[in-house]
Amino acid sequence: MKPINEPESMEKEEDSEVKSLAEFLMTHHSEQLHSIVVSPDPKLHYPLCIDFTDLLNENSRLAHLVLAQPTVYLLLFDRAAFWAHKIVIKGLKFGEKGVEKKFIHVRINVCGSPLECPETFPSIGRVRVKHRGILLTLKGTVIRSGAIKMYEGERMYQCRKCKHVFPVYPELESRNSITLPSFCPSQRSKSCEGSRFDCVDESVIRHDYQEIKIQESTQVLGVGVIPRSIPVILMDDLVDIVKTGDDIIVTGILTAKWSPDLKDVRSNLDPVLIANYVRRTNELKANIDIPNDVIIKFKHFWSDFSDTPLKGRNAILRGICPQIFGLFTVKLAVALTLIGGVQHVDASGSKIRGESHLLLVGDPGTGKSQFLKFAAKLSNRSVITTGLGSTSAGLTVTAVKDGGEWMLEAGALVLADGGICCIDEFDSMREHDRATIHEAMEQQTISVAKAGLVTTLSTRTIVFGATNPKGQYDPDQSLSVNTALSGPLLSRFDIVLVLLDTKNPEWDAVVSSHILNEGESNKEDHDEDLGNIWTFAMLRRYIHFVKGYFRPVLTKEAEKVISSYYQLQRRSATYNAARTTVRMLESLIRLAQAHARLMFRNEVTRMDAIMAILCIESSMTTSAIVDSVGNSLHSNFTETPDQEYAKQEGLILENIIISFSPAYHNQAFILRLRSHTLSIP
């Protein structure tokens, strides 16, 4: 490496520090410096990203100084980067053309370093005065994003008396105002004492400037704790790299600024973080650690149930809301909704969502809210709200005025991007509030045009709703009439389950026995022992693993089953235009893919297609396949699920084929069909 000479312009007490920092940059980040040098535009602000771990291993003393005094040493780092890039220009090979840059900013990434501790990586709600002036790292969700402005970062002034030129920096605490010194700051032996200064022409250095606000995740907060937020200032190359709803980790310097002057309102010093490094973590939202030994457990579990796969699946489903007895159909629907299918993007860029939506319609006391809360806990990112306390702005996005400027603030669906949004008391929402989520559920975006702000936000979220029927549920009426929900909104839910609290003495006796014996520890049933393997933590890891690991593909046999069933629904006498559309076909594919993931495989088989059909059939008040759908509230786990499935599969395939060709209706054909010696033509 070419020896580094000390620059004449640097003060003596800073020479050794800058030299050490420059040597570190030349040693570990020569490729980044070379990339900056060969970039053509000299006026841009270029970032030079370094890992704090590398600096700590190379020079622990300097690393601790950067941590304790970032205001001073980050400026020294920028000087060292500027000096190092000039040396790289001189050392370019023949034929390479380098351009000297004016602005290079060192960005420090602390992820994976010892700084990820509570003292330097606190939650937003635990930021205190002791954190002021150190290199601080915060994690949160962007809830507000301001416009990009121009910020005056430095201006040169000249003393009229002695002609001394000195820089003046704006004060953030006084809202970026510039205050001139009372006397000339010249360091000569004899004081000038001049008090009149002139601004040097074309000496102003300006920066891009943007303010955002981040809020701590509600997942890590306890009950009754209000999520706190803090403004973050982005400058230069950091502006416009995040948007509302993004999860970010930001490293910077904590300072304060005076709140805006408002009539009859006391001004306060509000904490604010000046960002040095920002990392989007949208792709890393699932902070769930899955060790290899846990994955091996998953594989061993399915190898043990290779002969009876549905029995193994039911053992997993028993771990969902274990305090609620039975409700097999609801637990299966919750599992398939949380796992979801595979998003499809065609050649033109059009997307078909992979997330499924679930709606529970039931009488009070049927456990709807329990399932909502449990699903929210299982998801790596969730927002729970109620229809009575939610407006269209609260669900989507709202325009707020801050300091005379309009900004967009994210609502529940945007904050739940990549997770699940649970809406209880869905029927309590006003009609126009429910209409605002149509686009969010199907296109997974929200188009905003408020206060002159026109944009599109991402809402790749699962919507899990619960509602009470309007009055007494009437099975003879359509679902739209019973729930007072519009047909277009209902069609966006992949599964709609009805839970009716009907009189059933046998069911009441079983449920009461389960509740009374819930606290007993003696469990003799082998299936319950298998269910104990699937604790909440294990179930959460399993759902996260199968979502990320498997991308199931439909087999020809599964395609035929789904296609034939869809055509049957279109021709059926119970045809409902609001429900039996192309959306049903997409829902069938999503549910079949989700069931394949649940069964720990990468291929959608006929079994997965049949289970998707059964879920869709459970969503209908009148079935085209089976004579009676039954009440989802009274659905229970069977002792021999694989044998029960064989009966259901034969019945469904029989009805599909006979409906297309009545000539097949003979006893020999039925026997061959139920013995699985026939496939769908």
C-alpha positions in Angstrom: 0.0 0.0 0.0 1.3 3.5 -0.8 2.5 5.3 2.3 0.2 8.0 3.6 1.6 11.5 4.2 0.1 13.8 6.8 -2.0 16.6 5.2 -0.9 20.1 5.9 -4.4 21.5 6.4 -5.2 19.2 9.4 -4.6 20.4 12.9 -1.8 18.7 14.8 -3.9 17.1 17.4 -6.1 15.4 14.8 -3.3 14.2 12.5 -2.7 10.8 14.1 -6.4 10.1 14.4 -7.1 10.9 10.8 -4.1 8.9 9.6 -5.3 5.9 11.5 -8.8 6.2 10.1 -7.5 6.7 6.6 -5.3 3.6 6.8 -8.2 1.6 8.0 -10.3 2.7 5.1 -7.5 2.0 2.6 -7.0 -1.5 4.0 -10.6 -2.7 4.4 -12.6 -0.6 2.0 -10.4 0.1 -1.0 -13.0 -1.4 -3.4 -15.6 1.1 -2.2 -13.2 4.0 -2.5 -12.3 2.9 -6.1 -16.0 2.8 -7.0 -16.5 6.3 -5.6 -13.5 7.6 -7.5 -14.6 6.3 -10.9 -18.1 7.6 -10.5 -18.6 10.5 -12.9 -20.7 13.0 -10.9 -18.5 15.1 -8.5 -21.4 16.9 -6.8 -23.2 13.9 -5.4 -23.0 12.8 -1.8 -21.3 9.3 -1.7 -21.7 6.9 1.2 -18.8 4.7 2.4 -20.3 1.9 4.5 -18.1 0.2 7.2 -18.8 -2.4 9.8 -18.2 -1.4 13.4 -17.0 -4.9 14.1 -14.1 -4.4 11.6 -13.1 -1.1 13.2 -13.3 -2.7 16.7 -11.0 -5.5 15.6 -8.6 -3.2 13.9 -8.3 -0.4 16.4 -10.4 -0.8 19.5 -9.4 2.6 20.9 -10.7 4.5 17.9 -13.8 2.4 17.9 -14.6 3.4 21.4 -13.9 7.1 20.6 -16.4 6.9 17.6 -18.9 5.4 20.0 -18.4 7.9 22.8 -17.8 11.0 20.7 -19.5 10.5 17.3 -20.1 14.2 16.7 -16.3 14.7 16.5 -15.0 11.4 15.2 -17.6 11.0 12.4 -16.3 14.3 11.0 -12.8 13.0 11.2 -13.9 9.9 9.5 -15.3 11.9 6.6 -12.1 13.9 6.3 -10.1 10.6 6.3 -12.4 9.2 3.6 -11.9 12.4 1.5 -8.2 12.2 1.9 -8.0 8.5 1.2 -10.1 8.8 -2.0 -7.5 11.5 -3.3 -4.8 8.9 -2.8 -6.8 6.3 -4.7 -7.1 8.8 -7.6 -3.3 9.2 -7.7 -2.9 5.4 -7.7 -5.3 4.6 -10.6 -4.1 2.4 -13.3 -3.3 3.6 -16.8 -6.5 4.2 -18.7 -8.7 4.6 -15.6 -10.3 8.0 -15.2 -11.0 9.3 -11.7 -13.0 12.3 -10.6 -12.3 14.1 -7.3 -15.5 14.2 -5.2 -16.6 16.9 -2.8 -18.7 15.0 -0.4 -18.0 11.5 1.0 -19.8 10.3 4.2 -18.7 7.4 6.3 -21.8 5.3 7.3 -21.3 2.9 10.3 -23.3 -0.3 10.4 -23.4 -1.7 14.0 -25.5 -4.8 13.2 -23.7 -7.9 14.4 -21.4 -5.9 16.7 -21.3 -5.7 20.5 -23.2 -2.4 20.2 -26.4 -4.5 19.8 -27.0 -4.3 23.6 -29.7 -2.5 25.7 -27.4 0.4 26.5 -26.7 1.4 22.9 -29.7 -0.4 21.2 -32.6 0.5 23.5 -36.3 0.5 22.5 -37.6 3.9 21.4 -39.7 4.2 24.6 -36.5 3.8 26.7 -34.5 6.6 25.1 -33.2 8.9 27.9 -30.9 11.9 28.4 -28.0 9.5 29.1 -28.1 8.4 25.4 -27.5 11.9 24.2 -24.2 12.4 22.4 -23.3 8.7 21.9 -23.7 6.5 18.8 -27.2 5.2 19.3 -29.1 2.5 17.3 -32.9 2.3 17.3 -35.3 0.0 15.6 -38.9 0.8 14.5 -41.5 1.2 11.8 -41.7 4.4 9.7 -45.1 5.9 10.4 -44.5 9.3 8.9 -42.4 10.5 6.0 -41.8 14.2 5.3 -40.9 16.0 2.1 -37.3 16.4 1.0 -36.0 19.9 1.8 -32.8 21.9 1.4 -30.7 22.3 4.5 -27.9 24.8 4.9 -25.1 22.9 6.5 -22.2 25.4 6.5 -21.6 29.1 5.5 -18.3 31.0 5.5 -18.0 34.5 7.0 -15.1 37.0 6.8 -14.2 39.6 9.5 -14.3 43.1 8.1 -11.4 44.2 10.4 -8.8 41.4 10.1 -10.2 39.5 7.0 -10.2 36.2 8.9 -12.5 33.6 7.3 -14.3 31.2 9.5 -17.2 28.7 9.1 -20.6 29.0 10.8 -22.8 26.0 11.3 -26.6 26.1 11.9 -27.9 25.1 15.3 -30.3 22.2 15.2 -31.7 23.0 18.6 -32.9 26.4 17.4 -34.5 25.0 14.2 -31.4 25.3 12.0 -30.9 29.0 12.6 -27.5 30.6 12.2 -26.1 32.6 15.1 -23.0 34.7 14.4 -20.3 35.1 17.1 -20.1 38.2 19.2 -16.4 38.7 18.4 -14.1 37.5 15.7 -12.9 33.9 16.4 -9.4 34.5 15.1 -6.7 32.6 17.0 -4.0 35.2 16.5 -1.7 36.3 19.3 -3.5 39.7 19.5 -7.3 39.5 19.6 -9.1 41.2 16.7 -12.3 41.9 18.6 -14.1 42.7 15.4 -17.9 42.3 15.5 -18.9 42.9 11.9 -18.8 40.0 9.4 -19.6 39.5 5.7 -20.8 36.3 4.1 -18.3 34.9 1.6 -19.9 34.5 -1.9 -20.7 31.0 -3.0 -19.4 29.5 0.3 -22.7 28.0 1.4 -22.8 24.2 1.5 -26.3 22.8 1.2 -27.6 19.3 1.9 -30.7 17.3 1.1 -32.9 17.0 4.3 -35.8 14.9 5.2 -37.6 14.2 8.5 -39.3 10.9 9.2 -40.9 9.5 12.4 -40.4 5.9 13.5 -42.5 4.0 16.1 -41.5 1.0 18.2 -43.2 -2.3 17.3 -46.3 -3.2 19.2 -45.2 -6.8 19.3 -42.6 -6.2 22.0 -44.9 -4.0 24.2 -47.0 -5.2 27.1 -50.8 -4.7 27.5 -51.7 -1.0 28.1 -48.3 0.3 26.9 -48.5 3.1 24.3 -46.0 2.7 21.5 -43.6 5.6 21.5 -42.1 7.4 18.5 -39.2 9.6 17.7 -38.3 11.9 14.8 -35.3 11.0 12.6 -33.4 13.4 10.4 -32.1 12.0 7.1 -29.5 13.9 5.1 -27.7 13.6 1.8 -27.6 10.1 0.5 -30.0 8.8 3.2 -33.0 10.8 2.0 -35.9 9.1 0.2 -34.6 5.5 0.8 -37.4 4.5 3.1 -41.2 5.0 2.9 -44.1 4.9 5.3 -44.6 1.3 6.6 -41.0 0.2 6.3 -39.2 -1.5 9.1 -35.8 0.1 9.6 -32.8 0.0 11.9 -31.2 3.5 12.2 -27.9 4.4 13.8 -27.2 8.0 14.6 -26.6 10.7 17.2 -29.3 11.7 19.7 -29.9 15.4 20.1 -32.8 17.7 20.7 -34.6 20.6 19.1 -37.1 23.2 20.1 -40.7 22.4 19.3 -42.5 24.7 16.9 -43.9 28.0 18.3 -47.6 27.6 18.8 -50.0 30.0 20.5 -50.7 29.2 24.2 -48.4 26.1 23.9 -45.2 25.8 25.9 -42.1 25.1 23.8 -40.1 22.1 24.8 -36.9 20.4 23.7 -38.0 17.3 21.7 -35.5 14.4 21.2 -34.5 13.8 17.6 -32.0 11.3 16.1 -29.6 12.5 13.4 -29.2 9.4 11.2 -25.8 8.2 10.1 -26.8 4.8 8.8 -30.2 3.4 7.8 -31.0 -0.3 7.0 -34.4 -1.5 5.8 -35.4 -4.7 7.4 -38.6 -5.4 5.4 -37.1 -8.7 4.1 -36.0 -9.6 7.7 -39.3 -8.9 9.4 -39.5 -12.4 10.8 -37.0 -12.2 13.7 -37.6 -15.9 14.5 -34.5 -18.0 15.1 -34.9 -21.5 13.8 -31.8 -23.7 14.7 -30.9 -26.7 12.6 -31.9 -29.1 15.4 -35.5 -27.7 15.3 -35.6 -28.3 11.5 -34.4 -31.9 12.1 -37.2 -32.3 14.6 -39.7 -31.2 11.9 -38.4 -33.8 9.5 -38.4 -36.6 12.1 -42.0 -35.7 13.0 -43.2 -36.1 9.4 -41.1 -39.3 9.0 -43.0 -40.8 12.0 -46.3 -39.9 10.4 -45.4 -40.9 6.8 -48.2 -43.5 6.8 -50.8 -41.3 8.4 -50.0 -37.8 7.4 -53.3 -36.3 8.3 -53.0 -37.5 11.8 -49.7 -35.7 12.0 -51.3 -32.6 10.6 -54.1 -32.7 13.2 -51.4 -32.9 15.9 -50.1 -29.6 14.7 -53.6 -28.1 14.5 -54.3 -29.0 18.1 -51.6 -26.5 19.1 -53.7 -23.7 17.7 -55.8 -22.2 20.5 -55.5 -25.3 22.7 -57.8 -23.8 25.3 -60.7 -24.0 22.9 -62.1 -27.5 22.4 -62.7 -28.9 18.9 -63.4 -26.4 16.1 -61.3 -28.4 13.7 -62.5 -26.5 10.7 -61.6 -23.1 12.2 -58.2 -24.2 13.4 -57.4 -25.6 9.9 -58.6 -22.3 8.3 -56.4 -20.3 10.7 -53.3 -22.4 9.9 -53.9 -22.2 6.1 -54.5 -18.4 6.3 -51.3 -17.8 8.3 -49.2 -20.0 6.0 -50.6 -18.7 2.7 -49.9 -19.6 -0.8 -47.2 -18.5 -3.4 -47.4 -15.1 -5.0 -47.6 -15.3 -8.8 -46.2 -12.6 -11.1 -46.8 -12.9 -14.8 -44.7 -11.6 -17.7 -46.5 -8.3 -17.7 -45.8 -7.6 -14.0 -49.3 -8.3 -12.8 -49.4 -9.9 -9.4 -51.7 -12.4 -7.9 -51.5 -12.3 -4.1 -50.3 -15.2 -2.1 -51.9 -14.1 1.2 -55.3 -15.5 2.2 -58.0 -13.6 4.1 -60.3 -15.2 6.7 -63.6 -14.0 8.1 -65.4 -15.6 11.1 -69.1 -15.0 11.4 -70.6 -16.2 14.6 -72.8 -15.7 17.6 -71.3 -14.1 20.7 -69.2 -16.5 22.9 -68.0 -18.8 20.1 -64.3 -18.0 20.5 -63.8 -15.6 17.5 -61.7 -13.0 19.5 -59.6 -15.8 21.0 -58.6 -17.0 17.5 -57.8 -13.4 16.4 -55.5 -12.9 19.4 -53.8 -16.2 19.0 -53.2 -15.6 15.2 -51.7 -12.2 16.0 -49.3 -13.8 18.4 -48.3 -16.5 15.9 -47.5 -13.9 13.2 -44.1 -12.2 13.2 -45.8 -8.9 12.6 -49.4 -8.0 13.6 -51.8 -5.2 14.3 -55.1 -5.8 16.2 -57.9 -3.3 16.0 -61.7 -3.2 16.4 -64.2 -2.0 13.8 -65.9 0.3 16.3 -62.7 2.2 17.0 -61.4 2.2 13.4 -61.9 4.7 10.6 -60.9 4.5 7.0 -57.9 6.8 7.8 -56.9 4.7 10.8 -57.0 1.5 8.7 -55.2 2.9 5.6 -53.3 6.2 5.9 -54.0 9.7 7.2 -52.7 13.1 6.3 -51.4 15.1 9.2 -50.1 18.6 9.4 -46.8 19.0 11.3 -45.1 22.4 11.4 -47.1 23.8 8.6 -46.3 20.8 6.3 -48.6 17.9 5.3 -47.3 14.4 5.9 -48.7 10.9 5.5 -49.1 8.7 8.6 -49.5 5.0 8.3 -52.6 3.2 9.4 -53.2 -0.4 10.6 -53.0 -2.1 7.2 -49.8 -0.3 6.2 -48.2 -1.0 9.6 -49.1 -4.7 9.2 -47.4 -5.0 5.9 -45.8 -8.5 5.7 -47.9 -9.7 8.6 -51.5 -9.9 9.7 -54.1 -7.3 10.5 -56.8 -8.6 12.9 -60.1 -6.6 12.9 -62.6 -7.6 15.6 -66.2 -6.5 15.5 -66.0 -6.1 11.7 -69.7 -5.3 11.5 -69.3 -2.2 13.7 -67.4 -0.4 10.9 -69.2 2.1 8.8 -69.9 1.1 5.2 -67.6 3.6 3.6 -64.8 2.6 6.1 -65.1 -1.0 5.0 -65.0 0.0 1.3 -61.6 1.6 1.8 -59.9 -1.8 2.4 -61.1 -3.4 -0.9 -57.9 -2.4 -2.7 -55.7 -3.3 0.2 -57.1 -6.8 0.3 -56.9 -7.7 -3.4 -54.2 -5.5 -5.0 -52.3 -5.3 -1.7 -51.7 -1.6 -2.2 -53.3 1.6 -1.0 -53.6 4.5 -3.4 -53.6 7.8 -1.6 -54.5 11.3 -2.8 -54.8 13.5 0.3 -53.8 17.1 0.9 -51.9 17.2 -2.4 -50.0 14.1 -1.6 -50.5 11.3 -4.2 -48.7 8.0 -3.7 -49.2 4.3 -3.4 -48.3 2.3 -0.2 -47.8 -1.5 0.1 -50.2 -3.6 2.2 -49.1 -7.2 1.7 -51.0 -8.2 4.8 -53.4 -11.0 5.8 -56.8 -9.6 6.9 -58.4 -11.7 9.6 -61.9 -10.4 10.6 -64.5 -11.4 13.0 -68.1 -10.3 13.0 -71.5 -11.0 14.6 -74.5 -11.8 12.4 -77.1 -9.1 12.0 -79.7 -10.2 14.4 -80.6 -13.9 14.4 -78.7 -15.8 11.7 -81.1 -17.1 9.0 -79.7 -20.1 7.0 -82.2 -19.4 4.3 -80.7 -16.0 3.5 -77.5 -15.2 1.9 -74.3 -14.4 3.8 -74.4 -10.8 2.7 -77.9 -10.4 4.2 -77.0 -12.1 7.5 -73.8 -10.0 8.0 -74.8 -6.7 6.3 -71.5 -6.9 4.4 -71.4 -6.2 0.7 -70.8 -9.0 -1.9 -67.6 -7.5 -3.3 -66.1 -7.3 0.2 -67.1 -10.9 1.1 -65.7 -12.2 -2.2 -62.2 -11.0 -1.1 -62.2 -13.3 1.8 -60.8 -16.7 0.8 -62.6 -18.5 3.7 -65.8 -17.3 5.5 -66.8 -19.6 8.4 -70.1 -19.5 10.2 -70.2 -20.4 13.9 -73.7 -20.8 15.2 -74.4 -21.5 18.8 -77.2 -24.0 18.2 -78.6 -26.3 20.8 -76.8 -29.6 20.9 -76.9 -31.5 24.2 -74.1 -33.9 23.3 -71.7 -31.1 22.2 -72.6 -29.1 25.3 -71.7 -32.0 27.6 -68.3 -32.6 25.8 -67.4 -28.9 25.9 -68.4 -28.5 29.6 -66.3 -31.5 30.5 -63.3 -30.1 28.6 -63.5 -26.7 30.4 -63.9 -28.2 33.9 -61.0 -30.6 33.4 -58.7 -28.1 31.7 -56.5 -27.6 34.7 -55.9 -31.3 35.2 -52.4 -32.5 34.4 -53.0 -36.2 33.8 -53.3 -36.7 30.0 -53.4 -40.3 29.0 -54.3 -39.9 25.4 -51.4 -40.5 23.1 -52.6 -37.9 20.6 -52.5 -35.3 23.3 -48.9 -36.2 24.1 -48.1 -35.7 20.4 -49.8 -32.3 20.6 -47.6 -31.3 23.5 -44.6 -31.3 21.1 -46.2 -28.4 19.3 -45.8 -25.6 21.9 -46.5 -22.1 21.0 -42.8 -21.3 20.2 -42.5 -24.5 18.1 -45.7 -23.8 16.2 -44.5 -20.2 15.5 -41.2 -21.5 14.2 -42.9 -24.2 12.0 -45.2 -21.7 10.3 -42.3 -19.3 9.6 -40.2 -22.2 8.3 -42.7 -23.7 5.9 -43.6 -20.2 4.5 -40.0 -19.4 3.6 -38.8 -22.9 2.6 -41.5 -24.4 0.4 -42.9 -23.0 -2.8 -45.4 -25.7 -3.8 -46.2 -26.4 -7.5 -49.6 -27.9 -8.6 -49.5 -31.4 -10.1 -51.6 -32.2 -13.1 -54.0 -34.2 -10.9 -54.5 -31.3 -8.5 -55.1 -29.0 -11.4 -57.8 -31.2 -12.8 -59.6 -31.5 -9.4 -59.5 -27.7 -8.9 -60.6 -26.9 -12.4 -63.4 -29.4 -12.4 -64.7 -28.2 -9.1 -64.6 -24.6 -10.2 -66.6 -25.4 -13.4 -69.1 -27.3 -11.3 -69.6 -24.3 -9.1 -70.2 -22.1 -12.1 -72.8 -24.5 -13.4 -74.4 -25.2 -10.1 -78.0 -24.2 -9.2 -76.6 -22.5 -6.1 -74.4 -20.2 -8.2 -73.6 -17.0 -6.4 -72.1 -14.3 -8.6 -70.6 -12.5 -5.6 -68.7 -15.6 -4.5 -68.2 -17.9 -7.5 -65.8 -15.8 -9.6 -62.2 -16.1 -10.7 -61.4 -15.1 -7.1 -62.7 -18.5 -6.0 -60.3 -20.3 -8.3 -57.4 -18.2 -7.0 -58.5 -19.0 -3.4 -58.5 -22.7 -4.2 -55.0 -22.5 -5.5 -53.8 -20.5 -2.5 -55.4 -22.8 0.0 -54.1 -25.9 -1.8 -50.6 -24.5 -1.7 -50.9 -23.6 1.9 -52.1 -27.1 2.8 -49.1 -28.5 0.9 -46.8 -26.3 3.0 -48.6 -27.4 6.2 -48.0 -31.0 5.1 -44.2 -30.2 4.7 -43.9 -30.8 1.0 -43.2 -28.9 -2.2 -45.8 -30.4 -4.4 -49.6 -29.8 -4.4 -51.2 -33.2 -4.5 -54.8 -34.3 -4.9 -55.2 -34.4 -1.2 -54.3 -30.7 -0.9 -56.8 -29.9 -3.6 -59.5 -31.9 -1.9 -58.8 -30.1 1.5 -58.9 -26.7 -0.2 -62.3 -27.7 -1.7 -63.6 -28.7 1.8 -62.5 -25.3 3.2 -64.4 -23.6 0.4 -67.4 -25.8 0.9 -67.4 -24.9 4.6 -67.7 -21.3 3.6 -71.0 -21.8 1.8 -74.5 -21.8 3.2 -75.5 -24.2 0.4 -73.1 -26.8 -1.0 -73.0 -28.1 -4.5 -71.0 -31.2 -3.4 -72.4 -32.4 -0.1 -76.0 -32.3 1.1 -75.3 -30.4 4.3 -72.4 -28.3 5.2 -72.8 -28.4 8.9 -71.9 -26.0 11.6 -68.2 -25.1 11.9 -68.6 -24.6 15.6 -69.4 -28.3 16.1 -66.5 -29.6 13.9 -64.2 -31.9 16.0 -61.0 -33.8 15.5 -61.6 -37.4 14.4 -59.7 -40.4 15.7 -58.9 -41.7 12.2 -58.5 -38.6 10.0 -56.9 -40.5 7.1 -59.8 -42.9 6.8 -62.3 -40.1 7.1 -60.5 -38.2 4.3 -60.7 -41.3 2.0 -64.5 -41.1 2.4 -64.7 -37.4 1.7 -62.4 -37.7 -1.3 -64.5 -40.4 -2.9 -67.7 -38.4 -2.3 -66.2 -35.2 -3.8 -64.7 -36.9 -6.8 -67.9 -38.9 -7.3 -70.1 -35.8 -7.4 -67.7 -33.9 -9.6 -67.5 -36.6 -12.3 -71.2 -37.5 -12.1 -72.2 -33.8 -12.5 -70.2 -33.7 -15.7 -71.2 -37.0 -17.1 -74.4 -38.6 -15.6 -73.7 -41.7 -17.7 -71.0 -42.7 -15.2 -73.6 -43.1 -12.5 -73.4 -46.8 -11.9 -72.5 -48.9 -8.9 -69.3 -50.5 -10.4 -68.0 -47.1 -11.2 -68.6 -45.8 -7.7 -66.8 -48.7 -6.2 -63.8 -48.3 -8.4 -63.7 -44.5 -7.7 -63.8 -45.0 -4.0 -61.0 -47.6 -4.2 -58.8 -44.9 -6.0 -58.4 -46.9 -9.2 -59.8 -44.1 -11.2 -58.5 -40.6 -11.8 -60.4 -37.6 -13.0 -60.7 -37.6 -16.8 
